[in-house]
Amino acid sequence: MAASKPSTRTMTSEYRHIPVLLDECIDQLQLETHKVFVDATLGFAGHSYQAAMRLGPEGLLIGIDQDDEAIAYATDKLLGIADDSRPRVEVMHGNFGELDELLLAAEIPGVDAMLFDLGMSSVQIDTPERGFAFKADAPLDMRMDPGKQSITAAEIINTSNTADLARIIRNNSDERWAGRIAEFVVRERERQPIETSGQLVEIIKAAIPASARRKGGHPAKRTFQALRMEVNDEQGVLRRGLDAAIRWLNPGGRICVISYHSIEDRIVKETFASFANRCVCPPDLPVCACGKKPVIDVVTRKPILPAESEISENARARSAKLRVARKL
């Protein structure tokens, strides 16, 4: 949908958001006037607001998000830029796993710069009724787009067998105690359904030995991450989104991806590597015979990390890693 008329809503503390690695992203995107920029994870437009200033009135900014509250706020914020400075703005409801369909609907031939800021928005985490947070007792939902999704975290917890539940937790979080947590969950749900985050946190605490709970942050952190990723198919969505993004980039176009945990970062690194080295010839063949050429150049051999000054101001930046590639 095209950006709508600004509403009269005012920003509350719920909507305060600090964009991570902002200067580094803007620098690496190399935005210019007249260009097309896609923010595949628009959120509250922290990155897009600064990007808009670089695009100018002849540019096009496409923002994609699946959260209605984020879309409403981001649209107001972007349309608040003065007319003589603001690019054409189009905000679309969806997620980057649907990037092909969304960009076809936007009727553009290609993209000059694209940004993915992965993981959870601060507002989703800080809104208890969404069920994402392990520090507040709320229904176990975790759907990023409830209007389109039916399966909740509670359904996964209460219907998966022990082996499947252990696999879900392990594959989405590298949780060392995945098997034990799954056993405790299945045992507890025989007594009563597990419907709230508070119930699940207590089960996880009981499952993880006390010595292991003393380090590594909150003991429920990895299990909640794993359930959220399973509910929203985050690994599959990320792979589809990155593949589509690279295909849509114009020659010389850039893609920036911020990840927040090792599983996301590994997918980004592997995807970039696969497009940068398309040759499928046996390694002992002296000359390439398959004819497949690299599609991108990986700009960041090592990820860009936030400065200590940024981490001190925004604790959620601590685990962020930025990887960048350029379309050949």
VEXDREN-2710 file (C-alpha; in Angstrom, 1 decimal):
% VEXDREN-2710
k/r/px/py/pz
1/MET/0.0/0.0/0.0
2/ALA/1.2/3.5/-0.6
3/ALA/2.0/5.7/2.4
4/SER/-1.1/7.2/3.9
5/LYS/-1.9/10.5/5.3
6/PRO/-0.2/11.1/8.6
7/SER/-2.4/10.5/11.7
8/THR/-2.5/12.6/14.8
9/ARG/-1.0/9.9/17.0
10/THR/1.8/11.1/19.3
11/MET/4.9/9.2/20.1
12/THR/4.8/7.5/23.6
13/SER/7.6/5.7/25.4
14/GLU/6.3/2.6/23.8
15/TYR/7.6/3.8/20.4
16/ARG/11.0/5.1/21.4
17/HIS/13.6/3.1/19.4
18/ILE/17.3/3.6/18.9
19/PRO/18.5/2.3/15.5
20/VAL/21.5/0.0/15.7
21/LEU/24.7/0.7/13.7
22/LEU/22.9/3.7/12.1
23/ASP/26.0/5.6/10.9
24/GLU/27.7/2.5/9.7
25/CYS/24.6/1.4/7.7
26/ILE/24.1/4.7/6.0
27/ASP/27.8/4.9/5.1
28/GLN/27.8/1.3/3.7
29/LEU/24.5/1.7/1.7
30/GLN/26.1/4.6/-0.3
31/LEU/22.7/6.2/-1.0
32/GLU/22.4/8.8/-3.6
33/THR/19.6/11.0/-5.0
34/HIS/17.3/9.5/-7.6
35/LYS/18.0/6.0/-6.2
36/VAL/15.7/3.2/-5.0
37/PHE/16.1/2.1/-1.4
38/VAL/14.2/-0.8/0.3
39/ASP/14.1/-1.1/4.0
40/ALA/13.0/-4.8/4.4
41/THR/12.5/-4.4/8.1
42/LEU/11.1/-0.9/8.4
43/GLY/10.2/-1.0/12.1
44/PHE/9.9/2.5/13.4
45/ALA/11.9/4.0/10.5
46/GLY/15.0/4.7/12.5
47/HIS/17.3/3.8/9.6
48/SER/14.9/4.8/6.9
49/TYR/14.5/8.3/8.2
50/GLN/18.2/9.0/7.7
51/ALA/18.2/7.2/4.4
52/ALA/15.4/9.4/3.2
53/MET/17.6/12.5/3.6
54/ARG/20.1/11.0/1.2
55/LEU/17.6/10.0/-1.5
56/GLY/16.0/13.4/-2.1
57/PRO/12.6/14.1/-3.8
58/GLU/13.6/12.1/-6.9
59/GLY/14.3/9.0/-5.0
60/LEU/12.0/6.1/-3.9
61/LEU/11.9/4.6/-0.4
62/ILE/10.0/1.3/0.1
63/GLY/9.5/0.2/3.6
64/ILE/8.3/-3.3/4.5
65/ASP/7.0/-4.5/7.8
66/GLN/4.4/-7.0/9.1
67/ASP/3.5/-5.1/12.3
68/ASP/0.6/-2.7/11.9
69/GLU/1.7/-0.5/14.8
70/ALA/5.1/-0.1/13.3
71/ILE/3.7/0.7/9.9
72/ALA/1.4/3.4/11.3
73/TYR/4.2/5.1/13.3
74/ALA/6.8/4.8/10.5
75/THR/4.5/6.2/7.9
76/ASP/3.8/9.3/10.0
77/LYS/7.5/9.7/10.7
78/LEU/8.6/9.5/7.1
79/LEU/5.8/11.7/5.8
80/GLY/6.8/14.3/8.4
81/ILE/9.9/15.1/6.3
82/ALA/9.5/18.3/4.4
83/ASP/8.1/17.8/0.9
84/ASP/11.1/19.3/-0.9
85/SER/13.5/16.9/0.9
86/ARG/11.4/13.7/1.1
87/PRO/11.6/10.9/-1.5
88/ARG/8.5/9.1/-2.7
89/VAL/7.5/6.8/0.1
90/GLU/5.7/3.5/-0.2
91/VAL/5.0/1.4/2.9
92/MET/4.0/-2.2/2.4
93/HIS/2.6/-4.8/4.8
94/GLY/4.4/-8.1/4.7
95/ASN/7.7/-9.7/5.5
96/PHE/10.9/-10.0/3.6
97/GLY/10.1/-13.7/2.9
98/GLU/7.6/-12.3/0.4
99/LEU/10.0/-9.9/-1.2
100/ASP/9.4/-11.0/-4.7
101/GLU/5.7/-10.5/-4.5
102/LEU/6.0/-7.2/-2.7
103/LEU/8.5/-5.7/-5.2
104/LEU/6.5/-6.9/-8.1
105/ALA/3.5/-5.2/-6.7
106/ALA/5.6/-2.0/-6.3
107/GLU/6.3/-2.1/-10.0
108/ILE/10.0/-1.3/-9.9
109/PRO/12.7/-2.7/-12.2
110/GLY/15.4/-3.1/-9.5
111/VAL/16.8/-1.8/-6.2
112/ASP/19.9/0.2/-5.6
113/ALA/20.3/-0.4/-1.8
114/MET/18.6/-2.7/0.7
115/LEU/18.7/-3.0/4.4
116/PHE/17.7/-5.9/6.7
117/ASP/17.7/-5.2/10.5
118/LEU/16.9/-8.7/11.8
119/GLY/15.5/-9.9/15.1
120/MET/12.9/-8.3/17.4
121/SER/12.0/-4.7/17.6
122/SER/12.3/-3.1/21.0
123/VAL/8.5/-2.5/21.0
124/GLN/7.6/-6.1/20.4
125/ILE/9.8/-7.2/23.2
126/ASP/8.6/-4.5/25.6
127/THR/4.9/-5.1/24.9
128/PRO/4.0/-7.9/27.3
129/GLU/0.7/-9.0/25.6
130/ARG/2.7/-10.0/22.5
131/GLY/4.1/-12.9/24.5
132/PHE/7.7/-12.5/23.3
133/ALA/9.3/-11.5/26.6
134/PHE/10.5/-13.9/29.2
135/LYS/10.5/-11.2/31.9
136/ALA/6.8/-10.6/31.9
137/ASP/4.0/-13.1/32.4
138/ALA/1.7/-13.1/29.4
139/PRO/0.0/-15.6/27.0
140/LEU/2.5/-17.6/24.9
141/ASP/1.7/-16.1/21.5
142/MET/4.9/-14.8/19.7
143/ARG/3.3/-14.3/16.3
144/MET/4.7/-11.3/14.5
145/ASP/1.7/-11.1/12.2
146/PRO/-1.3/-12.5/14.1
147/GLY/-3.6/-11.6/11.2
148/LYS/-1.9/-14.1/8.9
149/GLN/-0.5/-16.6/11.3
150/SER/-2.5/-19.2/13.3
151/ILE/0.2/-21.3/15.1
152/THR/1.3/-19.8/18.5
153/ALA/4.1/-20.7/20.8
154/ALA/1.6/-22.2/23.2
155/GLU/0.5/-24.7/20.5
156/ILE/4.0/-25.7/19.8
157/ILE/4.8/-26.2/23.5
158/ASN/1.6/-28.2/24.2
159/THR/1.5/-30.4/21.0
160/SER/5.1/-31.2/20.0
161/ASN/6.5/-34.5/21.2
162/THR/9.7/-34.5/23.2
163/ALA/12.1/-35.2/20.3
164/ASP/10.5/-32.5/18.1
165/LEU/10.5/-29.9/20.9
166/ALA/14.1/-30.6/21.6
167/ARG/15.0/-30.2/17.9
168/ILE/13.1/-26.9/17.7
169/ILE/14.9/-25.5/20.7
170/ARG/18.3/-26.8/19.7
171/ASN/18.2/-25.8/16.0
172/ASN/16.9/-22.3/16.7
173/SER/19.1/-21.4/19.6
174/ASP/22.0/-23.8/20.2
175/GLU/20.6/-24.3/23.7
176/ARG/22.8/-26.9/25.4
177/TRP/19.9/-28.1/27.6
178/ALA/17.3/-28.5/24.8
179/GLY/16.6/-32.1/25.5
180/ARG/16.2/-31.7/29.2
181/ILE/14.0/-28.6/28.8
182/ALA/11.8/-30.6/26.3
183/GLU/11.5/-33.4/28.8
184/PHE/10.4/-31.1/31.6
185/VAL/7.9/-29.3/29.4
186/VAL/6.2/-32.6/28.3
187/ARG/6.1/-33.8/31.9
188/GLU/4.6/-30.6/33.2
189/ARG/1.9/-30.3/30.5
190/GLU/0.6/-33.7/31.5
191/ARG/-0.5/-32.0/34.7
192/GLN/-1.8/-28.8/33.1
193/PRO/-1.6/-26.9/29.8
194/ILE/1.3/-24.5/29.5
195/GLU/-0.3/-21.2/28.4
196/THR/1.8/-18.4/29.8
197/SER/5.4/-17.2/29.6
198/GLY/5.6/-17.3/33.4
199/GLN/4.8/-21.0/33.5
200/LEU/7.4/-21.7/30.8
201/VAL/10.1/-19.7/32.5
202/GLU/9.7/-21.7/35.7
203/ILE/9.9/-25.0/33.8
204/ILE/13.1/-23.9/32.1
205/LYS/14.6/-22.8/35.4
206/ALA/13.8/-26.2/36.8
207/ALA/15.3/-28.0/33.8
208/ILE/18.6/-26.2/33.7
209/PRO/21.0/-27.1/36.5
210/ALA/21.7/-24.3/39.0
211/SER/25.4/-24.2/38.1
212/ALA/24.5/-23.5/34.4
213/ARG/22.0/-20.8/35.3
214/ARG/24.7/-18.7/37.0
215/LYS/26.2/-17.5/33.7
216/GLY/25.0/-16.7/30.2
217/GLY/22.1/-14.3/31.0
218/HIS/18.5/-15.3/31.7
219/PRO/18.1/-19.1/31.5
220/ALA/14.9/-18.8/29.3
221/LYS/16.5/-16.5/26.8
222/ARG/17.5/-19.1/24.2
223/THR/14.3/-21.2/24.5
224/PHE/12.1/-18.1/24.0
225/GLN/14.3/-17.2/21.0
226/ALA/13.9/-20.7/19.6
227/LEU/10.1/-20.7/19.9
228/ARG/9.8/-17.2/18.4
229/MET/11.9/-18.3/15.4
230/GLU/9.8/-21.5/15.0
231/VAL/6.5/-19.7/15.2
232/ASN/7.6/-17.2/12.5
233/ASP/9.8/-19.6/10.4
234/GLU/12.6/-17.0/10.8
235/GLN/15.3/-19.2/9.3
236/GLY/13.3/-20.0/6.1
237/VAL/12.0/-16.4/5.8
238/LEU/15.6/-15.1/6.1
239/ARG/17.0/-17.4/3.4
240/ARG/14.2/-16.6/1.0
241/GLY/14.5/-12.9/1.7
242/LEU/18.2/-12.8/1.1
243/ASP/18.0/-14.8/-2.1
244/ALA/15.3/-12.5/-3.5
245/ALA/17.1/-9.3/-2.3
246/ILE/20.3/-10.2/-4.1
247/ARG/18.4/-11.0/-7.3
248/TRP/16.6/-7.6/-7.2
249/LEU/19.8/-5.5/-6.7
250/ASN/20.9/-3.5/-9.6
251/PRO/24.6/-3.7/-10.7
252/GLY/26.6/-1.9/-8.0
253/GLY/23.7/-2.0/-5.6
254/ARG/24.4/-2.8/-1.9
255/ILE/22.8/-5.0/0.7
256/CYS/23.4/-4.5/4.4
257/VAL/22.2/-7.0/7.0
258/ILE/22.3/-6.6/10.8
259/SER/22.0/-9.8/12.7
260/TYR/21.8/-10.4/16.5
261/HIS/22.7/-14.0/17.1
262/SER/24.9/-16.7/15.7
263/ILE/22.2/-18.5/13.7
264/GLU/21.1/-15.4/11.8
265/ASP/24.7/-14.4/11.2
266/ARG/25.7/-17.8/9.9
267/ILE/22.8/-17.8/7.4
268/VAL/23.8/-14.3/6.2
269/LYS/27.5/-15.3/5.9
270/GLU/26.7/-18.6/4.1
271/THR/24.3/-16.9/1.7
272/PHE/26.7/-14.2/0.8
273/ALA/29.5/-16.8/0.3
274/SER/27.3/-18.9/-2.0
275/PHE/26.5/-15.9/-4.3
276/ALA/30.1/-14.7/-4.2
277/ASN/31.4/-18.1/-5.3
278/ARG/29.0/-19.7/-7.7
279/CYS/31.4/-22.2/-9.3
280/VAL/30.3/-25.8/-8.7
281/CYS/33.3/-27.5/-10.4
282/PRO/35.3/-30.1/-8.4
283/PRO/38.0/-28.4/-6.4
284/ASP/40.7/-30.4/-8.2
285/LEU/39.7/-29.1/-11.7
286/PRO/42.4/-26.7/-12.8
287/VAL/40.0/-24.5/-14.9
288/CYS/36.4/-23.6/-14.2
289/ALA/34.1/-25.6/-16.6
290/CYS/30.7/-24.8/-15.2
291/GLY/30.7/-21.2/-16.4
292/LYS/28.9/-19.9/-13.3
293/LYS/30.1/-16.4/-12.3
294/PRO/30.1/-14.6/-9.0
295/VAL/26.9/-12.5/-8.4
296/ILE/28.1/-10.4/-5.5
297/ASP/31.3/-9.1/-3.9
298/VAL/31.4/-9.5/-0.1
299/VAL/32.4/-6.0/1.2
300/THR/32.9/-7.1/4.8
301/ARG/35.1/-10.1/5.2
302/LYS/34.6/-9.7/8.9
303/PRO/31.4/-8.2/10.3
304/ILE/31.2/-4.6/11.4
305/LEU/30.6/-4.4/15.1
306/PRO/29.1/-1.5/17.2
307/ALA/31.5/0.8/19.1
308/GLU/31.6/0.6/22.9
309/SER/30.1/4.1/23.0
310/GLU/27.0/2.8/21.1
311/ILE/26.7/-0.3/23.4
312/SER/26.9/1.9/26.5
313/GLU/23.9/3.9/25.1
314/ASN/21.9/1.0/23.7
315/ALA/22.4/-2.4/25.3
316/ARG/20.6/-4.2/22.5
317/ALA/23.4/-3.2/20.2
318/ARG/25.8/-5.5/22.0
319/SER/25.3/-8.6/19.9
320/ALA/24.8/-6.8/16.6
321/LYS/26.9/-7.7/13.5
322/LEU/26.7/-5.9/10.2
323/ARG/27.6/-7.7/6.9
324/VAL/27.6/-5.9/3.5
325/ALA/27.7/-7.1/-0.1
326/ARG/27.7/-5.4/-3.5
327/LYS/26.0/-6.7/-6.6
328/LEU/28.5/-7.2/-9.5
END
